[in-house]
Amino acid sequence: MGYDDTMDSHADRFCRKKGLVPVTKKLSKNLIGGEWLHYIWFNVTELGGKWTGSARVVQGDAHRLLSWELSSTSLIAAHLECMELVLKQLPGGEDVTFMTTEQTVLEILRPGAEWKEQALLGAMGRLLPYVLGRKVFVQLSCQERQAAKGGCAEGTYSVMTDGASLSNPGPAGAGVVIRDPSGSTIREIAQHLGVATNNEAEYTALIIALEECLKMGVRNLDITTDSKLVVEQVNGNWKITAPGLAALHRRVIDLLDRFERWSLSHVSRENNARADELSKRAAKKDL
């Protein structure tokens, strides 16, 4: 499923920039200048061993609430079945954007995704007749994720990280503070790391922060830390000479590549006080 080799490159770039995933091949050839008439927020839950699906359909100022008991036996197949039932309710030919809080739904629909489970093949086969003839997209909804799971709102998040080692090397800890675009603290992490050097703890704290932000669906990130070494090495200004840091550095770069935009800046310890407090508490296992 997804893009084919003949797809227009401009449409391809536009689709990726907007975070849109075409459900069938060739649909995004007509994307530029198109209008999405329906926005649909949908969720699937398991109750008493059975899947239920619900959707909120928005067209202009009109809202409709829909719900069903589903026959699917897996989470992703249940999402596809829910999409099918929504499309059955809409006039043919009209454009649709589905919004979901479930990252896995996007992954299974991305170009190159392998479909091995028979249940998924069957669910997609039943969905396709209602997709053809209209533009259908699936997008991760940060607003809905925030409401459902305490996840991400749109905008740039800020993160403070710090690592501490009591005797360098010695008992170590990581401290992380994550703030949403409004500046409100939404997550604090104090994690004991076992025995590590101070620089290893600093890198590990950054890795923990990046992994947590990716789980939340954050796309844009400003990071601050009081480790001058981590900032300069990650930004490519200093060489990595300690063998123990090379693998940690590679992991950081791999994680950063998954964000749309990021920055990493140095601050004084005084301006990183909460992350510093959390890392020292974690090093002492005072969690």
Secondary structure, 3 states (H helix, E strand, C coil): CCCCCCCCHHHHHHHHHHCCEECCCCHHHHCCCCCCCEEEEEEEEEECCEEEEEEEEEECCEEEEEEEECCCCCHHHHHHHHHHHHHHCCCCCCCEEEEECCHHHHHHHCCCCCCCCHHHHHHHHHHHHHHCCCCEEEEECHHHHHHHHCCCCCCEEEEEEEEEECCCCEEEEEEEEEECCCCCEEEEEEEEEEEECHHHHHHHHHHHHHHHHHHHCCCEEEEEECCHHHHHHHCCCCCCCCHHHHHHHHHHHHHHCCCCEEEEEECCCHHHHHHHHHHHHHHCCCC
